[in-house]
Structure formats: C-alpha cells, structure tokens
Amino acid sequence: MAAPDSHHADEDDQPGPGDLVVRLPGVPSQVSRARGLVTAALGRDHPLYDDVVLLTSELATNAILHTRSGSGGSFTVTVASSPAMVRVFVSDGGSDGPPCVCRTSTQSTSGRGLPLIEALSHRWGFTREAGSTTVWFELLQARVPAGVAV
C-alpha cells in the first residue's frame, strides 16, 4: 500500500537555507555517513538523536536499495532542526513507483523501513518531482511543563 496523499509534503515541509545538507554516492557504505550527518547536525546528546539516526538509516538504505541512486547514482540527506523538532529529507534518484508502506510477513528480512518511520515519526511524507523522490520525516521534542513529575 502506498502512503496516502495526506503524507505529501506541503510548502512548509521543504528543506530550508540553514539546513545541513550532504550528497552521497548510492553505495551501502554511505549509510554510515548519513548517520554521521545526523551526529554533526544534532550531537549525540540531543534528546531525539537515537530515533533520528535510526530513521535516517532506514531512508538512506531505501534510497540505495530501491531507487536509481543505488545503480551508480547518489542521494542527498538534509537535516533541519529547531528547538521544537527535527526534520530529515532524503532525496534519491527516483524509482518506477512511489514509496510503499508495504506490510511484510514476520518471516521477511526487509520491508520494515517505512512502517517504522510511520510508527515513530510525528509526520512523514514524500514528493516526486523531475525524476527524483524525496522522503522526509519529522520528530517533535516532547516538552514537559515545569512542576509536572515525570
């Protein structure tokens, strides 16, 4: 099943001029470099660090395995952060179809990337333009009001 139309990015869901951006070759060794971009952008002490690294790894892996980026192309990772949220965009070389939130069997060894993004992110989506696909996710920082016991 493809992601519903409501998951498509709006104008506000596009990378901005102050974001950290890197273009990487579409080979498996570059997934660790994508994780390194998250470290450079957020730092290991950031409260959303672990989830952002996990989801970025999923999108980078998808770009390499399921798009033309993995056939001699490249992909771009963009990390945008503010005090309230972190948003990551992965733009790839495109594919014949849109990203699929496919449900897999318990015996399957792949196919859990987008369902994981759907489960962990506040919002996510994709755009397909000019032969490329950009998949993005957003995580919000939970704020606990002063005086509330955690």
C-alpha positions as CSV (number, residue, x, y, z in Angstrom):
1,M,0.0,0.0,0.0
2,A,1.4,3.4,-0.9
3,A,1.4,6.3,1.6
4,P,-1.8,8.3,1.5
5,D,-1.9,11.7,-0.3
6,S,-2.1,13.4,3.1
7,H,1.6,12.4,3.6
8,H,2.8,14.5,0.7
9,A,4.9,17.5,1.7
10,D,3.4,21.0,1.9
11,E,5.4,24.1,1.1
12,D,6.5,24.3,4.7
13,D,7.8,20.7,4.5
14,Q,10.7,21.6,2.2
15,P,14.4,21.9,3.1
16,G,15.5,25.5,4.0
17,P,18.6,27.5,3.5
18,G,20.1,26.9,7.0
19,D,19.8,23.1,6.9
20,L,22.8,20.8,6.9
21,V,22.9,19.0,3.6
22,V,25.3,16.4,2.1
23,R,25.2,14.5,-1.2
24,L,26.4,10.9,-1.0
25,P,27.2,8.2,-3.6
26,G,24.5,5.5,-3.7
27,V,26.5,2.7,-2.2
28,P,25.9,0.8,1.1
29,S,28.9,2.2,2.9
30,Q,27.3,5.7,2.7
31,V,24.5,4.8,5.2
32,S,27.0,5.3,8.0
33,R,28.0,8.7,6.5
34,A,24.3,9.7,6.6
35,R,24.2,8.8,10.3
36,G,27.3,10.9,10.7
37,L,25.5,13.9,9.2
38,V,22.8,13.5,12.0
39,T,25.6,13.5,14.6
40,A,27.1,16.6,13.1
41,A,23.8,18.4,13.0
42,L,22.4,17.3,16.3
43,G,25.1,15.9,18.5
44,R,24.9,12.6,20.4
45,D,23.2,14.3,23.5
46,H,20.2,15.5,21.5
47,P,17.0,14.0,23.0
48,L,15.9,12.8,19.6
49,Y,19.3,11.6,18.4
50,D,18.7,7.8,18.5
51,D,15.4,7.9,16.7
52,V,16.7,10.4,14.1
53,V,19.7,8.2,13.4
54,L,17.6,5.0,13.1
55,L,15.1,6.6,10.7
56,T,17.8,8.3,8.6
57,S,19.5,5.0,8.2
58,E,16.2,3.5,7.0
59,L,15.7,6.2,4.4
60,A,19.3,6.1,3.2
61,T,19.1,2.3,2.9
62,N,15.9,2.6,0.9
63,A,17.4,5.1,-1.4
64,I,20.3,2.7,-2.2
65,L,18.2,-0.5,-2.4
66,H,15.0,0.7,-4.1
67,T,15.9,3.6,-6.4
68,R,18.2,4.5,-9.2
69,S,20.6,6.0,-6.6
70,G,21.8,2.5,-5.9
71,S,22.7,2.0,-9.6
72,G,25.6,4.3,-9.8
73,G,23.7,7.4,-8.7
74,S,23.7,9.4,-5.5
75,F,21.3,10.6,-2.8
76,T,21.1,13.7,-0.6
77,V,20.4,13.9,3.1
78,T,19.2,17.1,4.7
79,V,18.8,17.6,8.4
80,A,16.8,20.5,9.7
81,S,16.4,21.2,13.4
82,S,14.8,23.7,15.7
83,P,14.2,23.7,19.5
84,A,10.8,22.0,18.8
85,M,11.5,19.5,16.1
86,V,13.9,17.7,13.8
87,R,13.1,17.0,10.1
88,V,15.2,14.9,7.8
89,F,14.8,14.7,4.0
90,V,16.4,12.0,1.8
91,S,16.3,12.7,-1.9
92,D,17.1,9.9,-4.3
93,G,17.4,9.1,-8.0
94,G,13.8,8.1,-8.2
95,S,12.1,4.8,-9.0
96,D,9.3,3.4,-11.1
97,G,6.7,3.7,-8.3
98,P,6.1,5.8,-5.2
99,P,7.4,4.8,-1.8
100,C,5.4,1.9,-0.4
101,V,4.4,1.3,3.2
102,C,4.1,-2.4,2.5
103,R,3.2,-4.8,5.2
104,T,5.5,-7.8,5.3
105,S,5.3,-11.2,6.9
106,T,7.0,-12.0,10.1
107,Q,9.5,-14.1,8.2
108,S,10.5,-11.3,5.8
109,T,14.0,-9.9,6.2
110,S,13.2,-6.5,4.7
111,G,10.3,-4.1,4.1
112,R,10.0,-2.6,7.6
113,G,11.7,0.8,6.9
114,L,8.6,3.0,6.0
115,P,6.3,1.3,8.5
116,L,9.0,2.1,11.2
117,I,9.0,5.7,10.0
118,E,5.3,5.8,10.1
119,A,5.2,4.4,13.6
120,L,7.9,6.6,15.1
121,S,7.6,10.0,13.4
122,H,5.1,12.8,14.2
123,R,4.7,13.3,10.4
124,W,6.3,11.9,7.3
125,G,5.7,12.2,3.6
126,F,7.2,12.2,0.1
127,T,7.4,14.3,-3.1
128,R,8.2,13.0,-6.6
129,E,9.5,15.6,-9.0
130,A,11.7,15.7,-12.0
131,G,12.6,12.0,-11.8
132,S,13.6,12.1,-8.1
133,T,11.8,11.2,-4.9
134,T,12.3,13.0,-1.5
135,V,11.1,11.2,1.6
136,W,11.0,13.1,4.8
137,F,10.1,12.6,8.4
138,E,9.6,14.9,11.4
139,L,10.1,14.2,15.1
140,L,8.9,16.5,17.8
141,Q,10.6,17.1,21.1
142,A,8.2,16.4,23.9
143,R,8.1,19.3,26.4
144,V,7.1,18.6,30.0
145,P,5.7,21.7,31.7
146,A,7.5,22.9,34.9
147,G,6.2,21.3,38.0
148,V,5.0,18.1,36.4
149,A,6.5,14.9,37.8
150,V,7.9,12.6,35.1
